[in-house]
Amino acid sequence: MLNSEIEKIVRGYINSTLHLSLATVSNNRPWVCEVHFAYDKSLNLYFISKHSTRHAQEIFTNSNVAGNIIKQHEKDELPAGIYFEGTATKIMASNAEVELYSQGTGRDIEMVHHWLDDKQNPSSMFRILVKNWAIFGNFDGKGMNKYQLGWSE
């Protein structure tokens, strides 16, 4: 499958999905969690998390992350989804990034601002710079396959 075809599948698939599984690691101990996300035209992923969460704490010390974006399927259906790996960093979200997140997740923009401005229970926006994408499933009609899309920004 051509890189352009894989990228088109990634863009279409993540456009219709609200959450991703995010893997972090600290002291050789892995962790995975679910976060709601949005993405930009460069396929950077954005999520908001409280600083107190395990995944945020681990990102503060080790920015390497991996994850998948998968829709639920029935037992008799073939699974399909997206894998990614990259680096996650806490960012000072611009108004455009807050709006992107609000629109991408369906969250009220005032609520998003409230989360980011809450001093008693601080949260931040994080950006994942994806370095590698992979798709798996029957995207090309040839059965279960996995295709890699190298990605570097």
N, C-alpha and C positions, 0 to 999 in steps of 0.2 A: 504494500500500500504506500502511496506517495506521501511525503511529509505534508503537502498541502491538503490532502484528503484527511489525514489524521488531525491536523489543526482544525479543520472544518468540523469534524466530529467532536473534538474537545469543546469548541466554542458553542456548538448546538446543545451538547449534553449539559454543560454547566449553566447554560442560560435557563434551563428548566428545572434546576435543582437548588434547593434552599440551604442544605447543610452538608458539611463534609466531616470526615473523621480525620483528626489531627494527631499525629504521633510525635512525641518528644522523648528525650532521654536525659537522665542525670545519674551520674555514678553507676553507669552500666545498667540502669533499671529503666526499662521502657514504660511509657504511659500513652494512653490514647483517650481522646475525648471527642465530643461532637460540638461543632460550632456552626452558627449561621454565618454565611459569607456572601460577599459580593466580589465582582471582578471588574477590571478595567480593560481597555482595548488592547493593552500589552499582555493580558492574561496574568497580571498580578492579582493575588487573592487578598481580600481584606476581611478581618473579623474583629470583634470587640470582646474583651474579656476583663474580668476583675483581676487586679494585681495579685490577689490572694489565692487564685486558682493554681493548682499544681502545674498545669501546662504553661501559664504565664511565668511562674517562678523558674521553670526549667528553660524557657526561651531566654529569660534574662541572663542565664549562665551559659547556654548552649543554643545558638540560633538555628542549628540544623534541624529540619523537620521533614516529615513525610506524611502522606495521607492518601485517602481515596475519597471519591465522590461516587456514590452508588445509590441508585433508586431501589426501593424494595421490589421484590419480584415473588411470584407464586412458586410453589414447589415444582410445578411442571414447566416453568419457564426457564430459559437460559439466562444466567446473570450477565450483566454488562456494566461497565463502569470505567472510571478514570483513576489512574494512579498519578501521584506527583511527588517530587522531592525538591527541596529548596532551602532557603533561609528566611526566617521570620524575625522581624524587628518591630519594636514599639515605635510608633510614629506620632508626631504632633499632627493630627488630622486637619487637613484644610477643609474649608467649607465645601469644596467640590467633592472631596473624599467622603465627608459626612453625608452629602446628598446621594452620592453613588451607593453608599452602604444602605441608606434609608430606602432608596428605590429598589435596590437589588434584593433586599430582604423583606420588603413590605413593612418595615418598622416606621412608626411615626417619627419624623425628623426631630420634633421637640423632645421625644423620649430619648433619642440617640444623643442629643446634646446634653440632656439631663445625666445620662450615664457617664458621659465623658467629663462633665463638670462636677460630679459628686466627689467632694473632698473627704467625706467620712468613709466612703466605700469606693476607693478609686478604681476606675477602669480606664483602659486605653485601647486605641485602635492599633492593630498589628497589620503589617503588610508582609505577605509571603512572596518573595521573588523566586518564582519557579525556575529551576534549572533543568528539569527533565519531566516530560509527560509520557504516559503510556496509556493506551486504551486496551480493554479486553472485552471480548464478547463476539457476537455475530454481526458486527457492524457492516461487513462486506458481503454477507450472504454465503460465506464459505465455512461456516461453523465457528466454534470457539477458537479465537486466535488472540494473540497479544501483539501489539505494534508499539514500537518506541518512537517518540518524537523528541530528539535532542533540542534543548531550548536554552539559550543563554542570552541574558540581557546585558 
